[in-house]
């Protein structure tokens, strides 16, 4: 087990349910059973707050934590467009991550790459808002 994965899971960011939120999305990965509920406070198309709850594997938990940190204070439409590009690039195995998204690099290495459906759970959840 990768120590970086355990580090992320041991210090999850934004875990739990927001008390007040404007949007909620639920996504279940039917391949493995991972499930995430994302709570968002969106104002003027900006994701001001985000939190999540999961019933999932460690890889999905780490992905949700990283994801929540990456999208906070970002424009919703820009984020959804980036997510679509991210998903396409993963399936083509051609990704060029920048900024906070670089935290995904360890999950995209060969140790976890076969679990990309677990990695993409929070991405697929947010796309459902569109």
Backbone as JSON Lines, residues from 0, in Angstrom:
{"i":0,"aa":"X","n":[0.85,-1.18,0.0],"ca":[0.0,0.0,0.0],"c":[0.89,1.24,0.0]}
{"i":1,"aa":"X","n":[0.57,2.17,-0.84],"ca":[1.33,3.4,-1.0],"c":[1.15,4.31,0.22]}
{"i":2,"aa":"X","n":[2.26,4.81,0.77],"ca":[2.17,5.68,1.95],"c":[1.51,7.01,1.61]}
{"i":3,"aa":"X","n":[1.64,7.47,0.36],"ca":[0.98,8.71,-0.04],"c":[-0.54,8.54,-0.04]}
{"i":4,"aa":"X","n":[-1.0,7.38,-0.45],"ca":[-2.44,7.09,-0.4],"c":[-2.92,7.11,1.05]}
{"i":5,"aa":"X","n":[-2.19,6.46,1.93],"ca":[-2.56,6.44,3.34],"c":[-2.52,7.83,3.96]}
{"i":6,"aa":"X","n":[-1.58,8.65,3.51],"ca":[-1.49,10.03,4.0],"c":[-2.75,10.81,3.64]}
{"i":7,"aa":"X","n":[-3.2,10.67,2.4],"ca":[-4.41,11.37,1.98],"c":[-5.64,10.88,2.73]}
{"i":8,"aa":"X","n":[-5.75,9.59,2.88],"ca":[-6.92,9.01,3.55],"c":[-6.91,9.35,5.04]}
{"i":9,"aa":"X","n":[-5.72,9.46,5.62],"ca":[-5.61,9.79,7.03],"c":[-5.9,11.24,7.35]}
{"i":10,"aa":"X","n":[-5.92,12.08,6.34],"ca":[-6.18,13.52,6.55],"c":[-7.14,14.02,5.48]}
{"i":11,"aa":"X","n":[-8.31,13.41,5.41],"ca":[-9.28,13.77,4.39],"c":[-9.69,15.23,4.52]}
{"i":12,"aa":"X","n":[-9.74,15.92,3.39],"ca":[-10.17,17.31,3.37],"c":[-11.64,17.38,3.02]}
{"i":13,"aa":"X","n":[-12.36,18.25,3.69],"ca":[-13.75,18.57,3.38],"c":[-14.71,17.38,3.54]}
{"i":14,"aa":"X","n":[-14.34,16.42,4.39],"ca":[-15.22,15.26,4.6],"c":[-16.38,15.64,5.51]}
{"i":15,"aa":"X","n":[-17.55,15.11,5.22],"ca":[-18.75,15.37,6.01],"c":[-19.8,16.05,5.15]}
{"i":16,"aa":"X","n":[-20.91,16.4,5.74],"ca":[-21.99,17.07,5.02],"c":[-22.09,18.52,5.44]}
{"i":17,"aa":"X","n":[-22.15,19.42,4.46],"ca":[-22.39,20.83,4.78],"c":[-23.76,20.96,5.42]}
{"i":18,"aa":"X","n":[-23.87,21.82,6.41],"ca":[-25.18,22.05,7.04],"c":[-26.11,22.81,6.1]}
{"i":19,"aa":"X","n":[-25.56,23.75,5.36],"ca":[-26.36,24.48,4.37],"c":[-25.66,24.35,3.02]}
{"i":20,"aa":"X","n":[-26.41,23.95,2.04],"ca":[-25.86,23.76,0.69],"c":[-26.92,24.12,-0.33]}
{"i":21,"aa":"X","n":[-26.48,24.45,-1.53],"ca":[-27.41,24.79,-2.61],"c":[-27.59,23.63,-3.58]}
{"i":22,"aa":"X","n":[-26.61,22.74,-3.63],"ca":[-26.65,21.62,-4.57],"c":[-26.14,20.35,-3.88]}
{"i":23,"aa":"X","n":[-26.69,19.26,-4.32],"ca":[-26.26,17.96,-3.8],"c":[-26.27,16.98,-4.98]}
{"i":24,"aa":"X","n":[-25.21,16.23,-5.12],"ca":[-25.18,15.22,-6.17],"c":[-24.67,13.9,-5.61]}
{"i":25,"aa":"X","n":[-25.25,12.84,-6.09],"ca":[-24.9,11.5,-5.65],"c":[-24.48,10.69,-6.86]}
{"i":26,"aa":"X","n":[-23.4,9.96,-6.7],"ca":[-22.96,9.09,-7.79],"c":[-22.52,7.76,-7.21]}
{"i":27,"aa":"X","n":[-22.95,6.69,-7.86],"ca":[-22.53,5.36,-7.45],"c":[-21.85,4.68,-8.63]}
{"i":28,"aa":"X","n":[-20.66,4.18,-8.38],"ca":[-19.91,3.44,-9.39],"c":[-20.45,2.01,-9.38]}
{"i":29,"aa":"X","n":[-21.13,1.64,-10.42],"ca":[-21.76,0.32,-10.46],"c":[-20.76,-0.8,-10.69]}
{"i":30,"aa":"X","n":[-19.54,-0.45,-11.07],"ca":[-18.51,-1.46,-11.26],"c":[-18.03,-2.02,-9.93]}
{"i":31,"aa":"X","n":[-17.8,-1.11,-8.95],"ca":[-17.22,-1.56,-7.69],"c":[-18.08,-1.26,-6.46]}
{"i":32,"aa":"X","n":[-19.09,-0.42,-6.62],"ca":[-19.97,-0.1,-5.5],"c":[-19.62,1.17,-4.76]}
{"i":33,"aa":"X","n":[-18.52,1.85,-5.13],"ca":[-18.18,3.12,-4.48],"c":[-19.32,4.11,-4.66]}
{"i":34,"aa":"X","n":[-19.61,4.84,-3.61],"ca":[-20.69,5.83,-3.66],"c":[-20.22,7.11,-2.99]}
{"i":35,"aa":"X","n":[-20.52,8.25,-3.6],"ca":[-20.2,9.55,-3.02],"c":[-21.43,10.45,-3.08]}
{"i":36,"aa":"X","n":[-21.6,11.22,-2.04],"ca":[-22.58,12.29,-2.02],"c":[-21.8,13.58,-1.84]}
{"i":37,"aa":"X","n":[-21.95,14.5,-2.78],"ca":[-21.24,15.77,-2.73],"c":[-22.23,16.88,-2.41]}
{"i":38,"aa":"X","n":[-21.86,17.72,-1.46],"ca":[-22.65,18.86,-1.04],"c":[-21.9,20.12,-1.45]}
{"i":39,"aa":"X","n":[-22.62,21.04,-2.11],"ca":[-21.98,22.25,-2.61],"c":[-22.76,23.49,-2.23]}
{"i":40,"aa":"X","n":[-22.05,24.54,-1.95],"ca":[-22.66,25.86,-1.83],"c":[-22.11,26.66,-3.0]}
{"i":41,"aa":"X","n":[-23.01,26.94,-3.96],"ca":[-22.63,27.63,-5.18],"c":[-23.33,28.98,-5.21]}
{"i":42,"aa":"X","n":[-22.56,30.02,-5.45],"ca":[-23.11,31.36,-5.55],"c":[-22.48,32.04,-6.75]}
{"i":43,"aa":"X","n":[-23.31,32.56,-7.62],"ca":[-22.85,33.22,-8.85],"c":[-21.89,32.33,-9.63]}
{"i":44,"aa":"X","n":[-22.25,31.06,-9.73],"ca":[-21.5,30.04,-10.49],"c":[-20.14,29.7,-9.89]}
{"i":45,"aa":"X","n":[-19.86,30.14,-8.65],"ca":[-18.6,29.82,-7.98],"c":[-18.88,28.77,-6.9]}
{"i":46,"aa":"X","n":[-18.07,27.73,-6.85],"ca":[-18.18,26.69,-5.83],"c":[-17.52,27.25,-4.56]}
{"i":47,"aa":"X","n":[-18.33,27.85,-3.7],"ca":[-17.8,28.49,-2.5],"c":[-17.41,27.48,-1.43]}
{"i":48,"aa":"X","n":[-18.23,26.45,-1.29],"ca":[-17.96,25.41,-0.3],"c":[-18.28,24.06,-0.91]}
{"i":49,"aa":"X","n":[-17.55,23.06,-0.48],"ca":[-17.8,21.69,-0.94],"c":[-17.48,20.73,0.2]}
{"i":50,"aa":"X","n":[-18.28,19.72,0.32],"ca":[-17.99,18.62,1.24],"c":[-18.54,17.35,0.62]}
{"i":51,"aa":"X","n":[-18.22,16.23,1.22],"ca":[-18.65,14.95,0.65],"c":[-18.7,13.9,1.74]}
{"i":52,"aa":"X","n":[-19.47,12.87,1.46],"ca":[-19.48,11.65,2.27],"c":[-19.34,10.49,1.3]}
{"i":53,"aa":"X","n":[-18.62,9.48,1.72],"ca":[-18.41,8.33,0.84],"c":[-18.69,7.02,1.55]}
{"i":54,"aa":"X","n":[-19.03,6.06,0.75],"ca":[-19.02,4.64,1.12],"c":[-18.15,4.03,0.03]}
{"i":55,"aa":"X","n":[-16.85,3.98,0.29],"ca":[-15.96,3.66,-0.82],"c":[-14.62,3.1,-0.37]}
{"i":56,"aa":"X","n":[-13.85,2.71,-1.36],"ca":[-12.5,2.21,-1.13],"c":[-11.56,3.38,-0.82]}
{"i":57,"aa":"X","n":[-10.34,3.06,-0.41],"ca":[-9.35,4.09,-0.06],"c":[-8.99,4.97,-1.26]}
{"i":58,"aa":"X","n":[-8.92,4.39,-2.43],"ca":[-8.57,5.15,-3.62],"c":[-9.64,6.2,-3.91]}
{"i":59,"aa":"X","n":[-10.88,5.84,-3.81],"ca":[-11.98,6.78,-4.03],"c":[-11.98,7.85,-2.94]}
{"i":60,"aa":"X","n":[-11.73,7.47,-1.69],"ca":[-11.68,8.45,-0.61],"c":[-10.59,9.48,-0.84]}
{"i":61,"aa":"X","n":[-9.41,9.03,-1.24],"ca":[-8.31,9.95,-1.53],"c":[-8.67,10.86,-2.71]}
{"i":62,"aa":"X","n":[-9.29,10.29,-3.73],"ca":[-9.69,11.07,-4.89],"c":[-10.7,12.15,-4.51]}
{"i":63,"aa":"X","n":[-11.68,11.81,-3.69],"ca":[-12.68,12.78,-3.26],"c":[-12.04,13.92,-2.46]}
{"i":64,"aa":"X","n":[-11.09,13.58,-1.63],"ca":[-10.4,14.59,-0.82],"c":[-9.62,15.56,-1.72]}
{"i":65,"aa":"X","n":[-8.85,15.01,-2.64],"ca":[-8.07,15.84,-3.56],"c":[-9.01,16.68,-4.43]}
{"i":66,"aa":"X","n":[-10.05,16.04,-4.94],"ca":[-11.02,16.7,-5.81],"c":[-11.65,17.9,-5.11]}
{"i":67,"aa":"X","n":[-12.08,17.7,-3.87],"ca":[-12.75,18.78,-3.15],"c":[-11.82,19.97,-2.96]}
{"i":68,"aa":"X","n":[-10.56,19.7,-2.74],"ca":[-9.58,20.77,-2.6],"c":[-9.35,21.5,-3.93]}
{"i":69,"aa":"X","n":[-9.38,20.76,-5.03],"ca":[-9.12,21.34,-6.35],"c":[-10.26,22.22,-6.85]}
{"i":70,"aa":"X","n":[-11.49,21.89,-6.53],"ca":[-12.63,22.63,-7.12],"c":[-13.14,23.77,-6.25]}
{"i":71,"aa":"X","n":[-12.74,23.8,-5.0],"ca":[-13.21,24.86,-4.1],"c":[-12.78,26.23,-4.63]}
{"i":72,"aa":"X","n":[-13.74,27.16,-4.61],"ca":[-13.55,28.55,-5.07],"c":[-13.32,28.66,-6.58]}
{"i":73,"aa":"X","n":[-13.76,27.66,-7.32],"ca":[-13.62,27.68,-8.78],"c":[-14.99,27.88,-9.43]}
{"i":74,"aa":"X","n":[-14.97,28.38,-10.66],"ca":[-16.18,28.55,-11.44],"c":[-16.73,27.17,-11.81]}
{"i":75,"aa":"X","n":[-18.01,26.95,-11.6],"ca":[-18.62,25.65,-11.84],"c":[-18.49,25.21,-13.3]}
{"i":76,"aa":"X","n":[-18.83,26.1,-14.24],"ca":[-18.78,25.72,-15.66],"c":[-17.36,25.41,-16.11]}
{"i":77,"aa":"X","n":[-16.41,26.23,-15.69],"ca":[-15.0,25.99,-16.03],"c":[-14.54,24.66,-15.45]}
{"i":78,"aa":"X","n":[-14.96,24.39,-14.23],"ca":[-14.58,23.13,-13.56],"c":[-15.16,21.93,-14.28]}
{"i":79,"aa":"X","n":[-16.41,21.99,-14.67],"ca":[-17.03,20.87,-15.38],"c":[-16.34,20.64,-16.72]}
{"i":80,"aa":"X","n":[-16.01,21.72,-17.42],"ca":[-15.28,21.56,-18.69],"c":[-13.92,20.92,-18.47]}
{"i":81,"aa":"X","n":[-13.21,21.33,-17.41],"ca":[-11.91,20.74,-17.09],"c":[-12.07,19.25,-16.75]}
{"i":82,"aa":"X","n":[-13.1,18.94,-16.0],"ca":[-13.36,17.55,-15.6],"c":[-13.56,16.66,-16.83]}
{"i":83,"aa":"X","n":[-14.3,17.15,-17.8],"ca":[-14.53,16.38,-19.03],"c":[-13.21,16.12,-19.75]}
{"i":84,"aa":"X","n":[-12.36,17.14,-19.83],"ca":[-11.05,16.96,-20.45],"c":[-10.2,15.97,-19.66]}
{"i":85,"aa":"X","n":[-10.27,16.07,-18.34],"ca":[-9.52,15.18,-17.46],"c":[-9.93,13.73,-17.69]}
{"i":86,"aa":"X","n":[-11.22,13.48,-17.73],"ca":[-11.73,12.12,-17.94],"c":[-11.27,11.59,-19.3]}
{"i":87,"aa":"X","n":[-11.39,12.4,-20.35],"ca":[-10.95,11.97,-21.68],"c":[-9.46,11.69,-21.7]}
{"i":88,"aa":"X","n":[-8.69,12.53,-21.01],"ca":[-7.23,12.34,-21.03],"c":[-6.83,11.07,-20.27]}
{"i":89,"aa":"X","n":[-7.57,10.72,-19.23],"ca":[-7.25,9.5,-18.5],"c":[-7.45,8.27,-19.39]}
{"i":90,"aa":"X","n":[-8.52,8.25,-20.15],"ca":[-8.77,7.09,-21.0],"c":[-7.81,7.04,-22.18]}
{"i":91,"aa":"X","n":[-7.23,8.17,-22.54],"ca":[-6.21,8.19,-23.59],"c":[-4.81,8.04,-23.01]}
{"i":92,"aa":"X","n":[-4.72,8.03,-21.67],"ca":[-3.45,7.94,-20.94],"c":[-2.51,9.08,-21.3]}
{"i":93,"aa":"X","n":[-3.09,10.25,-21.56],"ca":[-2.31,11.45,-21.86],"c":[-2.81,12.57,-20.96]}
{"i":94,"aa":"X","n":[-2.2,12.72,-19.8],"ca":[-2.64,13.77,-18.9],"c":[-1.49,14.71,-18.57]}
{"i":95,"aa":"X","n":[-1.85,15.99,-18.52],"ca":[-0.9,17.03,-18.18],"c":[-1.56,17.87,-17.08]}
{"i":96,"aa":"X","n":[-1.27,17.55,-15.84],"ca":[-1.94,18.2,-14.72],"c":[-1.14,19.4,-14.25]}
{"i":97,"aa":"X","n":[-1.89,20.43,-13.82],"ca":[-1.23,21.63,-13.31],"c":[-1.91,22.06,-12.01]}
{"i":98,"aa":"X","n":[-1.23,22.92,-11.27],"ca":[-1.78,23.44,-10.03],"c":[-2.09,22.33,-9.04]}
{"i":99,"aa":"X","n":[-3.21,22.49,-8.33],"ca":[-3.61,21.51,-7.32],"c":[-3.92,20.14,-7.93]}
{"i":100,"aa":"X","n":[-4.25,20.12,-9.21],"ca":[-4.59,18.86,-9.88],"c":[-3.39,17.92,-9.93]}
{"i":101,"aa":"X","n":[-2.18,18.44,-9.77],"ca":[-0.98,17.59,-9.77],"c":[-1.01,16.57,-8.64]}
{"i":102,"aa":"X","n":[-1.82,16.82,-7.62],"ca":[-1.94,15.86,-6.51],"c":[-2.48,14.52,-6.99]}
{"i":103,"aa":"X","n":[-3.09,14.51,-8.17],"ca":[-3.62,13.26,-8.74],"c":[-2.53,12.38,-9.36]}
{"i":104,"aa":"X","n":[-1.36,12.91,-9.56],"ca":[-0.31,12.16,-10.25],"c":[-0.06,10.78,-9.64]}
{"i":105,"aa":"X","n":[-0.02,10.69,-8.3],"ca":[0.27,9.38,-7.69],"c":[-0.85,8.38,-7.93]}
{"i":106,"aa":"X","n":[-2.09,8.85,-8.04],"ca":[-3.21,7.94,-8.31],"c":[-3.24,7.47,-9.76]}
{"i":107,"aa":"X","n":[-2.6,8.23,-10.64],"ca":[-2.63,7.9,-12.06],"c":[-1.45,7.06,-12.51]}
{"i":108,"aa":"X","n":[-0.61,6.66,-11.57],"ca":[0.51,5.77,-11.9],"c":[-0.01,4.34,-12.01]}
{"i":109,"aa":"X","n":[0.82,3.46,-12.49],"ca":[0.35,2.1,-12.79],"c":[-0.19,1.34,-11.58]}
{"i":110,"aa":"X","n":[0.24,1.69,-10.35],"ca":[-0.26,0.99,-9.17],"c":[-1.78,1.09,-9.03]}
{"i":111,"aa":"X","n":[-2.32,2.24,-9.4],"ca":[-3.76,2.5,-9.2],"c":[-4.51,2.74,-10.5]}
{"i":112,"aa":"X","n":[-3.81,2.83,-11.61],"ca":[-4.45,3.22,-12.86],"c":[-5.6,2.29,-13.24]}
{"i":113,"aa":"X","n":[-5.49,1.02,-12.94],"ca":[-6.57,0.08,-13.25],"c":[-7.83,0.37,-12.45]}
{"i":114,"aa":"X","n":[-7.71,1.2,-11.44],"ca":[-8.86,1.58,-10.61],"c":[-9.37,2.96,-10.98]}
{"i":115,"aa":"X","n":[-9.2,3.33,-12.24],"ca":[-9.6,4.68,-12.66],"c":[-11.08,4.95,-12.43]}
{"i":116,"aa":"X","n":[-11.91,3.93,-12.46],"ca":[-13.34,4.18,-12.19],"c":[-13.54,4.63,-10.74]}
{"i":117,"aa":"X","n":[-12.69,4.16,-9.83],"ca":[-12.74,4.6,-8.43],"c":[-12.24,6.05,-8.31]}
{"i":118,"aa":"X","n":[-11.2,6.36,-9.06],"ca":[-10.63,7.71,-9.05],"c":[-11.64,8.72,-9.58]}
{"i":119,"aa":"X","n":[-12.42,8.33,-10.57],"ca":[-13.33,9.25,-11.25],"c":[-14.69,9.43,-10.58]}
{"i":120,"aa":"X","n":[-14.94,8.77,-9.47],"ca":[-16.25,8.88,-8.81],"c":[-16.63,10.34,-8.53]}
{"i":121,"aa":"X","n":[-15.79,11.15,-7.88],"ca":[-16.22,12.54,-7.62],"c":[-16.39,13.35,-8.91]}
{"i":122,"aa":"X","n":[-15.61,13.05,-9.94],"ca":[-15.72,13.75,-11.21],"c":[-17.1,13.49,-11.83]}
{"i":123,"aa":"X","n":[-17.47,12.21,-11.85],"ca":[-18.77,11.83,-12.41],"c":[-19.94,12.4,-11.61]}
{"i":124,"aa":"X","n":[-19.75,12.53,-10.32],"ca":[-20.81,13.12,-9.48],"c":[-21.05,14.57,-9.85]}
{"i":125,"aa":"X","n":[-19.97,15.34,-9.97],"ca":[-20.13,16.77,-10.25],"c":[-20.69,17.01,-11.66]}
{"i":126,"aa":"X","n":[-20.33,16.16,-12.6],"ca":[-20.86,16.31,-13.97],"c":[-22.38,16.19,-13.97]}
{"i":127,"aa":"X","n":[-22.94,15.45,-13.03],"ca":[-24.39,15.29,-12.97],"c":[-25.11,16.6,-12.72]}
{"i":128,"aa":"X","n":[-24.4,17.63,-12.26],"ca":[-25.04,18.94,-12.03],"c":[-25.37,19.65,-13.33]}
{"i":129,"aa":"X","n":[-24.75,19.24,-14.39],"ca":[-24.91,19.93,-15.67],"c":[-26.28,19.7,-16.26]}
